Amino acid sequence: MTDMQGKLSERKVEKEKRDEEYRQRREKIQKERDEKKKREEERKQRDLDKIQKQQENKKLMEEQLKQSEVDAVVELDKAIEDMTLGKNPLFEQIQQCE
C-alpha cells in the first residue's frame, strides 16, 4: 500500500512538473506573440509617419514651386512695365535697333 502511495505521489510530482513546464511554455509563447504584435504596431506607425512626412514634404515643395513661379511672373511683369529686357547683355544694341 505504501508502495502505491509512493508511486502516486511521484506521478503527482511529475504531473505538477509537466504542468508547470507547460504553463511556462504558454507564457513564453504569449510573450513572444505580444512582442511581435508590438513590433508590428511600431513598424506600422513608422510607416504611417514616413508617409505623412513624405506628403508634407511634397506639399511644401509644391508650395515653393508655386511661389517661385509667382516670383518669376512678378519679375517678368516688372521687366515689361520698365520696358527693359532685364538681364539681357545686348540690351543697348537692341534699343539702338528699335
C-alpha positions in Angstrom: 0.0 0.0 0.0 2.8 2.4 0.8 4.4 1.4 -2.5 1.3 2.6 -4.3 1.1 5.8 -2.3 4.8 6.4 -3.2 4.1 5.9 -6.9 1.0 8.1 -6.8 3.0 10.9 -5.1 5.8 10.5 -7.7 3.3 10.7 -10.5 1.7 13.7 -8.9 5.0 15.5 -8.6 5.8 14.6 -12.3 2.4 15.9 -13.4 2.9 19.1 -11.4 6.3 19.5 -13.0 4.9 18.9 -16.5 2.0 21.3 -15.8 4.5 24.0 -14.7 6.6 23.5 -17.8 3.5 23.7 -20.0 2.4 26.8 -18.3 5.9 28.4 -18.7 5.9 27.5 -22.4 2.4 29.0 -22.8 3.6 32.2 -21.1 6.7 32.3 -23.3 4.7 31.9 -26.5 2.2 34.5 -25.4 5.1 36.9 -24.5 6.6 36.3 -27.9 3.3 37.0 -29.6 2.8 40.2 -27.6 6.3 41.4 -28.6 5.8 40.5 -32.2 2.4 42.4 -32.2 4.1 45.4 -30.5 6.9 45.4 -33.1 4.4 45.2 -35.9 2.4 48.1 -34.5 5.6 50.1 -34.2 6.5 49.3 -37.8 3.1 50.4 -39.0 3.3 53.6 -37.0 6.8 54.3 -38.5 5.4 53.6 -42.0 2.5 56.0 -41.4 4.8 58.7 -40.1 7.0 58.2 -43.1 4.1 58.5 -45.5 2.8 61.6 -43.6 6.3 63.2 -43.7 6.6 62.5 -47.5 3.2 64.1 -48.1 4.2 67.2 -46.0 7.4 67.4 -48.0 5.6 67.1 -51.3 3.1 69.8 -50.2 6.0 72.1 -49.2 7.8 71.5 -52.4 4.7 72.3 -54.4 4.2 75.5 -52.4 7.8 76.5 -53.0 7.4 75.7 -56.7 4.3 77.8 -56.9 6.0 80.7 -55.1 9.0 80.6 -57.4 6.6 80.6 -60.4 4.8 83.6 -58.9 8.1 85.3 -58.3 9.2 84.7 -61.9 5.9 86.1 -63.2 6.2 89.2 -60.9 9.7 89.8 -62.1 8.6 89.4 -65.7 5.8 91.9 -65.1 8.3 94.4 -63.6 10.5 94.0 -66.6 7.6 94.6 -69.0 6.5 97.7 -67.1 10.0 99.1 -67.1 10.2 98.4 -70.9 13.5 96.8 -70.3 14.7 93.4 -71.3 16.0 92.7 -67.9 19.3 90.8 -67.7 19.9 90.7 -71.5 23.6 91.7 -72.1 22.7 93.0 -75.5 20.0 95.4 -74.2 21.7 98.5 -75.5 22.1 97.1 -79.0 18.5 96.0 -79.1 17.4 99.5 -78.1 19.6 101.0 -80.9 18.0 98.7 -83.4 14.5 99.7 -82.3 
